[in-house]
């Protein structure tokens, strides 16, 4: 379904300048932007993927991954097609860069489907816009998130963070949590491996901080973004934003256009050790054998949330403090 986009300007020769992300695509009539889903039709810019859903499921919140936002709950998760980055290691390339079959879900129907899960007794807290890049589904996410908020549901974004500040601020009042990919901590990596830039992503994290719950994921790609100095710089920056922001180091496996070997276990453990010197909550994903997904008190080391895959056992955190030492624990529940 075509839907006029919210952030663009009309230019000479019926060109349309998209303003939703830092690419600022200047799109000629009959053409689409880099994301493949914003199309100029006679000088009017349309989102061609409005309501077009490529995948949806009820997922554990830990799958996003969000470990400090309603742990142990479920969330209705859905995505579309298209992306504004081109990561060589993309794990969802079949929907980001291909043309999968889609199903139309109106904002109203999506909210009703989510509420139905709650009526059936599932601990479904709301909606996660995920699988593909939600900012390339901007108008649909905006409309749906407003309806979801009115219905008492939570809204979660799982995003690459490559968005301009004005659209981000317009959407933030309706967003309860974000997991933001910081794919590396060098502009060189972003330009060569993702066809993007680092600075806009850092700005997204800094802008969203304080407006909603935030967690960060960094996929460590063997030999490309896993060096000690780069990990140290990432940690220093995130600690400067807020040392309570959870950081997830995720293990890379060959995918899409990249066939480098999987991230060595020692690299993941070394990164976690470095990060824990300045950050209070650090996890390793895609490597269950390392047993690094449980939440521990950063002060006394008491295990507060046991995680085995997506099986979660929560200790007594009703008062938001460690039951052993009384340390304040950042958990939204």
C-alpha positions in Angstrom: 0.0 0.0 0.0 1.3 3.5 -0.9 1.3 6.2 1.7 2.7 9.7 1.4 5.8 10.0 3.6 6.0 12.5 6.5 9.5 13.9 6.0 10.5 15.1 2.6 10.7 18.3 0.5 9.8 18.8 -3.2 12.5 20.1 -5.5 13.0 21.2 -9.1 11.9 18.9 -11.9 9.5 17.0 -9.6 12.3 15.6 -7.6 11.7 14.6 -4.0 14.3 14.9 -1.2 13.7 12.3 1.5 14.5 13.6 5.0 14.0 10.5 7.2 17.5 9.3 7.2 21.0 10.7 6.8 21.2 9.6 3.2 18.9 12.5 2.2 18.1 10.7 -1.1 17.1 13.1 -3.9 14.7 10.9 -5.9 13.7 11.5 -9.5 10.1 10.8 -10.6 9.5 7.1 -11.1 12.5 6.2 -9.0 13.1 4.9 -5.5 15.6 5.8 -2.8 18.5 3.7 -1.5 16.1 1.8 0.9 14.0 0.5 -2.1 10.7 1.4 -0.4 10.3 5.2 -0.9 9.1 6.1 -4.4 8.7 9.4 -6.2 5.3 9.5 -8.1 4.9 12.8 -9.9 6.9 14.7 -7.3 5.1 13.2 -4.3 7.1 10.8 -2.2 5.4 7.6 -1.1 6.2 4.8 1.3 5.4 1.7 -0.8 5.6 -0.7 2.2 3.0 1.0 4.4 1.4 -1.9 6.3 3.2 -4.5 4.2 4.4 -7.1 6.7 7.1 -9.6 5.7 7.3 -11.4 9.0 5.4 -11.5 12.3 5.6 -13.6 15.5 5.2 -13.5 19.2 8.8 -13.5 20.5 10.5 -13.5 23.9 11.6 -10.0 24.7 15.1 -11.4 25.2 15.2 -12.2 21.5 15.4 -8.5 20.6 17.7 -8.5 22.7 16.2 -6.6 25.6 17.3 -8.0 29.0 16.4 -5.2 31.3 12.9 -4.4 29.9 10.1 -6.6 31.2 12.4 -9.7 31.4 10.6 -13.0 30.8 7.7 -11.3 28.8 6.6 -11.8 25.2 6.1 -9.2 22.5 4.3 -9.2 19.2 7.1 -8.7 16.7 6.7 -7.6 13.0 8.8 -6.3 10.2 8.6 -5.1 6.6 11.1 -4.9 3.7 13.9 -2.5 2.8 16.9 -1.0 4.7 19.0 2.1 4.5 22.3 0.3 5.2 24.0 -2.4 3.2 25.8 -4.6 5.8 27.9 -7.3 4.2 27.0 -9.6 7.1 23.2 -8.9 7.1 21.3 -11.6 9.0 18.0 -10.6 7.6 19.0 -10.0 4.0 16.1 -12.0 2.7 13.7 -9.2 3.7 16.1 -6.3 3.8 17.5 -6.6 0.4 15.2 -9.1 -1.5 11.5 -9.0 -2.4 9.7 -11.4 -0.1 6.0 -11.9 -0.1 4.2 -9.6 2.3 0.8 -9.5 4.1 -1.0 -6.2 4.7 -1.7 -5.4 8.3 -3.4 -2.1 9.1 -2.3 -0.3 12.3 -5.7 -1.1 13.8 -5.5 -4.8 13.0 -2.0 -5.0 14.3 -3.0 -3.6 17.7 -6.0 -5.9 17.8 -3.8 -8.9 17.1 -1.5 -7.9 20.0 -4.4 -7.4 22.4 -5.7 -10.8 21.4 -2.5 -12.4 22.7 -3.1 -10.8 26.1 -6.7 -11.9 26.1 -5.4 -15.5 25.6 -3.4 -15.2 28.7 0.1 -14.7 27.2 2.4 -12.2 28.9 2.5 -10.1 25.7 3.4 -6.5 26.6 3.1 -4.8 23.2 4.7 -4.5 19.8 8.3 -4.7 18.6 9.1 -3.3 15.2 12.0 -5.5 14.2 13.4 -8.0 11.7 13.9 -5.2 9.1 14.7 -1.5 9.7 11.7 0.1 11.4 12.7 3.6 10.4 12.2 2.6 6.8 8.6 1.8 7.9 8.4 5.1 9.6 4.8 6.2 8.8 3.3 2.8 9.6 5.3 2.6 12.9 4.3 6.1 13.8 0.6 5.4 13.2 0.6 2.0 14.9 2.7 3.1 17.9 0.2 5.9 18.7 -2.7 3.4 18.6 -0.8 0.9 20.7 0.0 3.5 23.3 -3.7 4.4 23.5 -4.5 0.7 24.1 -2.0 0.5 26.9 0.6 -1.5 25.0 4.4 -0.9 24.9 6.3 0.0 21.7 9.8 -1.3 21.0 12.2 -0.5 18.2 15.0 -2.8 17.1 17.0 -0.5 14.8 20.3 0.4 13.2 19.8 3.9 14.5 20.5 5.5 11.1 17.8 8.2 11.3 17.7 12.0 11.3 17.0 13.8 14.5 13.7 15.4 13.6 11.9 12.1 12.7 13.5 10.4 15.7 12.2 13.1 18.1 8.7 13.0 16.5 8.5 9.3 17.2 10.1 9.0 20.6 7.1 10.1 22.7 5.4 6.8 21.7 8.5 4.5 22.1 9.1 2.7 25.4 12.4 0.9 24.5 15.0 0.6 21.8 17.7 -1.8 21.0 20.2 0.1 18.8 22.9 -1.5 16.7 26.2 0.2 17.1 27.8 -1.9 14.4 31.4 -0.7 15.0 33.2 2.3 16.4 35.0 3.5 13.3 33.6 5.5 10.4 35.8 3.4 8.2 33.9 0.2 9.1 30.5 1.9 8.5 31.5 3.2 5.1 33.3 0.1 3.8 31.0 -2.6 5.4 27.6 -1.0 5.9 27.5 1.9 3.3 26.8 4.3 6.1 28.4 6.6 8.7 29.0 6.2 12.4 28.1 9.7 13.7 24.3 9.6 13.1 24.1 6.3 15.0 25.9 7.7 18.0 23.6 10.8 17.9 20.5 8.5 17.9 21.7 6.8 21.1 22.5 10.1 22.8 19.2 11.6 21.7 17.0 8.7 22.7 18.8 8.3 26.1 16.5 9.6 28.8 13.4 9.4 26.6 13.1 5.6 26.6 14.8 2.5 27.8 17.9 1.7 25.7 20.1 -1.3 25.1 23.0 -1.6 22.6 24.1 -4.5 20.4 27.5 -4.8 18.7 28.1 -7.7 16.4 31.8 -8.5 16.6 32.9 -9.4 13.1 36.2 -11.4 13.0 39.1 -9.1 12.3 37.0 -6.1 11.3 35.6 -4.4 14.4 36.9 -6.5 17.3 40.2 -4.9 18.1 41.1 -4.0 21.7 41.4 -0.3 20.9 38.1 -0.1 19.1 36.3 -2.0 21.8 37.9 0.4 24.4 36.7 3.4 22.5 33.1 2.0 22.2 33.1 1.3 25.9 34.4 4.8 26.8 31.8 6.5 24.7 28.9 4.4 26.1 30.1 4.8 29.7 30.1 8.6 29.0 26.4 8.4 27.9 25.3 6.2 30.8 27.2 3.2 32.3 23.8 1.6 33.2 23.0 1.1 29.5 23.2 -2.7 28.8 25.7 -3.7 26.1 25.3 -6.9 24.1 28.3 -8.3 22.2 26.9 -10.7 19.6 28.8 -13.5 17.9 29.1 -13.1 14.1 28.6 -16.1 11.8 29.1 -16.0 8.0 26.0 -14.7 6.2 24.9 -12.8 3.1 28.0 -11.6 1.4 30.6 -12.3 4.1 32.4 -15.6 4.7 34.9 -14.6 7.5 35.1 -17.3 10.2 32.8 -17.0 13.3 33.9 -14.7 16.1 36.4 -16.6 18.3 35.1 -17.2 21.8 38.2 -15.6 23.3 37.5 -12.4 21.4 34.0 -12.2 22.9 35.2 -12.9 26.4 38.0 -10.3 26.1 35.5 -7.7 24.9 33.2 -8.4 27.8 36.0 -8.2 30.3 37.0 -4.8 28.8 33.5 -3.5 28.9 32.7 -4.6 32.5 35.5 -2.3 33.8 33.3 0.7 32.9 29.8 -0.6 32.2 27.5 -2.3 34.7 25.6 -4.7 32.5 27.5 -6.6 29.6 26.3 -9.7 27.8 27.4 -12.1 25.1 24.8 -13.2 22.5 24.8 -16.0 19.9 27.2 -18.0 22.1 25.1 -20.0 24.7 28.1 -22.1 25.6 29.8 -19.1 27.2 27.0 -18.7 29.8 27.1 -14.9 29.6 23.4 -14.0 29.4 22.4 -13.9 33.1 22.1 -10.6 34.9 24.3 -10.2 37.9 24.4 -7.4 40.5 27.3 -5.1 39.4 28.2 -4.5 43.0 28.2 -8.0 44.7 27.9 -10.4 41.7 24.7 -12.0 42.9 22.7 -13.6 40.0 19.5 -11.7 39.7 18.1 -13.1 36.5 19.0 -16.6 35.3 18.7 -17.1 31.5 19.1 -20.4 29.7 18.3 -19.6 26.1 14.9 -17.9 26.3 14.0 -19.5 29.6 14.1 -16.8 32.3 14.0 -17.0 36.1 13.8 -13.7 37.9 14.9 -13.3 41.5 13.2 -10.9 44.0 13.6 -7.5 42.3 10.3 -5.9 43.3 12.0 -3.0 45.0 14.5 -2.5 42.1 17.4 -3.4 44.3 19.7 -6.4 44.8 18.2 -8.6 47.6 21.7 -9.4 48.8 23.5 -6.0 49.0 20.7 -3.5 48.3 22.4 -2.1 45.1 20.0 -0.3 42.8 19.4 -2.4 39.6 18.2 -0.9 36.3 15.3 -3.1 35.3 12.0 -2.0 33.8 9.3 -4.4 34.9 
